[in-house]
């Protein structure tokens, strides 16, 4: 799959089959649509194109700078590529782009720049300045400019019963199992391993402290989780705490992972964590000893979980 950082970067050799959307999470519903587009592109000898936007339109139009997304751009690229799509266009979304009228968007973007032959779009998709145009307008534009329009029906969307909002709410509720079911794979995030206060070492639970640079990336609610990661080409198992470490009196949120049977210096390495299951809420203990006893129980639970998976 080729990635393009703007519509202007894209040069179509053949006609294209296009879909447009934020595609946040690339969940099972998204995957179904994207596989469909890739298959039709092969049948029609078209190039398949996903047009998405960054920043998220709500960050620009709604001035909602606090919105959290399921995917970073790098993750989105990886997951969309896995569906067999030929091209991913990440168009900068700003006020100038949002002010394109519907007819200008269709003529200048879809027809002139993307060389569109077909578009597959959701039944509730709105576009153009003020999001005033809908599927009926798009169908008329298709007749005018000579491209086919296929609508994903409400019934088809309903039968999938998956949405980015459902995934997001599941994560915020700490229901990792449900979120992973919607995604078709474990929810993941990436970051750099940085030095912490090394308190875990004093109680035989050394941890990798992970710093995420993409502040818009959504993390699940505070708690203790079963996780896996790939470290130095080796699959590692561990447990993760997301929270403020109330037992030792901290108030800044941190992400700490204790890997089982692993004790190597991996500072400054980038790492991807896959979250498998939540095991408990974060808790404040009366003493460091009580915390240590609970961590031993947590570790035993996690190891038993992995044993049962084999």
C-alpha positions, -999 to 999 in steps of 0.1 A, spaced: 0 0 0 12 35 -8 7 64 16 1 99 4 2 130 27 -22 150 6 -47 147 -23 -22 166 -45 4 140 -39 -18 113 -54 -15 105 -91 -39 78 -104 -28 55 -133 -62 38 -136 -97 47 -125 -101 45 -87 -127 30 -63 -128 53 -33 -141 54 2 -140 84 26 -139 85 64 -119 88 96 -116 50 99 -106 53 135 -99 19 150 -102 0 118 -126 -23 135 -144 -53 121 -170 -31 104 -144 -10 87 -125 -41 77 -156 -55 60 -160 -24 39 -122 -22 31 -120 -58 20 -151 -52 -2 -134 -22 -19 -101 -41 -24 -120 -70 -40 -140 -48 -63 -109 -29 -73 -94 -62 -85 -125 -71 -104 -128 -37 -121 -91 -32 -126 -93 0 -106 -70 12 -79 -85 12 -43 -82 44 -24 -90 53 12 -93 91 18 -90 100 54 -83 132 73 -60 145 100 -65 162 124 -99 147 131 -126 170 117 -141 174 152 -107 189 164 -110 216 137 -148 222 133 -158 216 168 -126 230 184 -126 197 204 -89 194 211 -95 169 238 -109 142 215 -90 109 219 -85 86 189 -82 48 188 -54 49 162 -23 69 156 -16 76 120 10 49 119 -14 23 134 -41 33 109 -17 29 80 -7 -6 93 -43 -18 98 -56 -4 65 -27 -19 46 -36 -53 60 -70 -52 42 -54 -51 7 -61 -14 -1 -37 1 -27 -36 37 -15 -41 56 17 -44 94 14 -41 114 46 -54 148 38 -48 177 62 -81 188 75 -83 226 81 -109 253 77 -100 260 41 -106 223 32 -138 223 52 -151 252 32 -150 234 -1 -185 232 -15 -200 198 -23 -196 204 -61 -161 216 -57 -152 186 -35 -166 162 -61 -152 179 -92 -118 191 -79 -110 162 -55 -128 131 -66 -130 136 -103 -100 157 -113 -75 145 -87 -85 110 -78 -98 100 -112 -128 83 -96 -147 54 -112 -167 44 -82 -173 54 -46 -186 33 -17 -200 54 11 -221 50 42 -258 57 41 -254 86 65 -223 102 50 -224 140 47 -199 161 28 -192 196 15 -192 229 34 -214 226 65 -219 189 57 -250 198 37 -247 173 9 -257 136 13 -259 103 -6 -287 117 -28 -265 146 -39 -236 123 -44 -257 100 -67 -266 130 -88 -230 141 -90 -221 105 -101 -245 108 -130 -232 142 -139 -195 133 -138 -197 97 -148 -188 76 -117 -208 49 -99 -221 53 -63 -226 24 -40 -243 30 -7 -236 8 24 -271 4 37 -283 10 72 -292 -27 74 -257 -37 64 -241 -13 90 -266 -25 116 -258 -62 110 -221 -54 117 -231 -38 151 -196 -23 155 -186 13 157 -156 33 168 -178 48 195 -186 13 209 -149 4 209 -140 37 226 -167 33 253 -156 -3 259 -120 9 265 -131 37 288 -152 12 308 -122 -11 310 -140 -38 291 -110 -49 270 -125 -82 260 -154 -65 243 -132 -39 226 -109 -66 213 -139 -85 200 -150 -54 181 -115 -48 167 -109 -84 158 -75 -82 175 -60 -68 208 -60 -31 213 -25 -17 211 -4 14 217 32 22 211 57 44 230 93 48 242 106 31 274 119 58 297 134 59 332 110 60 361 116 62 398 126 25 399 104 18 430 93 -15 414 128 -28 416 128 -24 454 99 -49 457 111 -73 430 87 -60 403 109 -40 379 88 -22 353 92 -6 319 78 29 320 63 38 287 59 74 274 35 80 245 42 110 223 8 110 205 -12 127 232 -45 121 213 -41 83 216 -69 68 237 -58 47 267 -82 24 286 -93 34 321 -69 31 350 -63 -4 362 -42 -35 359 -41 -54 326 -27 -86 310 -4 -76 281 20 -89 255 48 -72 236 74 -79 210 109 -72 225 141 -79 205 120 -102 182 108 -122 212 71 -124 223 70 -113 259 41 -116 284 35 -93 313 11 -72 333 6 -34 331 -6 -7 354 -22 24 341 -27 49 368 -13 73 394 3 48 419 -18 60 448 0 38 473 32 58 469 14 91 467 19 101 431 -7 120 411 6 119 375 -7 91 353 19 66 343 21 34 322 42 7 338 47 -29 325 63 -57 344 75 -84 320 77 -120 332 111 -137 330 128 -107 316 155 -85 331 174 -65 304 181 -29 298 156 -17 272 156 20 279 149 44 250 136 15 229 102 19 211 77 -8 220 42 -18 211 20 -32 238 -11 -53 231 -37 -53 258 -53 -87 264 -76 -84 294 -82 -62 325 -78 -80 358 -86 -53 384 -91 -17 392 -62 4 404 -62 5 443 -45 23 471 -30 -1 496 -22 5 533 15 -2 528 42 -11 502 41 -47 516 4 -50 509 10 -37 474 37 -63 469 15 -91 481 -12 -80 456 13 -78 428 23 -114 435 -13 -124 432 -17 -104 400 13 -121 385 1 -155 394 -33 -148 378 -17 -135 346 7 -165 343 -22 -189 349 -41 -170 321 -13 -175 296 -9 -212 306 -46 -217 299 -43 -200 265 -16 -225 253 
